[in-house]
């Protein structure tokens, strides 16, 4: 009889732990005076993402010169930003457009809530003409 009670108690405790974990890791919001809504957190939007920092440099890869821009995309939202695209425009010292390339965040692929994600983007530049770049973010 005692053994049955112990087994039932362990099952109940395990169930409570599983339920607590589910509630702690889900997107469920409880109604409160501060948010006065029910449901999930709103999805990240283009207004929530930004270039946290970026740098550009020339690199030799397999005897070819590339110009790489790299840095971090930030996310101000409380939900991950997915389907983010980074467009880089590369310019010479006179401001003439040399080329354009697109990429997505690399690590992690989805920009975490209130976090950052690393990116890099390159363009072949054998004559080392690229002097600057501009980045633009978009979401699908």
GISULDA-V657042 format. One record per residue. RES is the residue in one small letter. PSI is psi in whole degrees, -180 to 180 (* if undefined). OMEGA is omega as a letter, one per 20 degrees, with the letter a starting at -180 (999 if undefined). NEAR is the number of other ideal C-beta (glycine too) atoms within 10 Angstrom. Layout:
RES:PSI:OMEGA:NEAR + RES:PSI:OMEGA:NEAR
This chain:
x:-45:r:5 + x:-36:r:6 + x:-40:r:7 + x:-40:r:8 + x:-39:r:9 + x:-43:r:10 + x:-45:r:10 + x:-42:r:10 + x:-42:r:10 + x:-40:r:10 + x:-44:r:10 + x:-44:r:10 + x:-44:r:10 + x:-42:r:10 + x:-42:r:10 + x:-42:r:10 + x:-46:r:10 + x:-44:r:10 + x:-42:r:10 + x:-43:r:10 + x:-45:r:10 + x:-48:a:10 + x:-37:a:10 + x:-30:a:8 + x:-2:a:8 + x:172:r:9 + x:12:a:10 + x:133:r:12 + x:138:r:14 + x:145:a:8 + x:131:r:10 + x:170:r:8 + x:-28:a:5 + x:-35:a:6 + x:-18:r:11 + x:36:r:7 + x:164:r:12 + x:155:r:9 + x:-167:a:10 + x:165:r:12 + x:147:r:15 + x:149:r:12 + x:156:r:13 + x:144:r:23 + x:174:r:12 + x:-32:r:11 + x:-17:a:9 + x:-20:a:19 + x:153:a:22 + x:161:r:14 + x:113:a:16 + x:-40:r:15 + x:158:r:10 + x:155:a:18 + x:156:r:10 + x:143:a:19 + x:156:r:10 + x:142:r:12 + x:148:r:11 + x:126:r:8 + x:116:r:10 + x:48:r:5 + x:21:r:6 + x:138:a:10 + x:131:r:15 + x:154:r:16 + x:122:r:24 + x:133:r:18 + x:137:a:25 + x:159:a:17 + x:-147:a:18 + x:139:r:17 + x:131:r:24 + x:160:a:19 + x:119:r:23 + x:-11:a:15 + x:164:r:19 + x:7:r:15 + x:150:a:18 + x:146:r:19 + x:119:r:25 + x:166:r:14 + x:38:r:11 + x:134:r:23 + x:137:r:13 + x:124:r:23 + x:127:r:14 + x:135:r:24 + x:126:a:16 + x:134:a:22 + x:153:r:16 + x:-177:a:15 + x:-19:r:9 + x:-1:a:7 + x:11:r:8 + x:132:r:9 + x:126:r:10 + x:-39:a:18 + x:170:a:15 + x:146:r:14 + x:156:r:16 + x:152:r:11 + x:179:r:16 + x:163:r:16 + x:149:a:24 + x:-52:a:14 + x:109:i:10 + x:166:a:12 + x:-42:r:12 + x:132:a:17 + x:119:a:30 + x:157:r:16 + x:131:r:16 + x:37:a:13 + x:-166:a:17 + x:162:r:19 + x:136:a:22 + x:145:r:14 + x:158:r:23 + x:150:a:16 + x:135:a:23 + x:165:r:18 + x:134:a:18 + x:128:a:14 + x:67:a:19 + x:-27:r:9 + x:5:r:9 + x:47:r:10 + x:-21:a:16 + x:127:a:23 + x:-21:a:15 + x:171:r:14 + x:158:r:21 + x:141:a:13 + x:144:r:16 + x:137:r:12 + x:145:r:18 + x:163:r:12 + x:144:r:16 + x:*:999:6
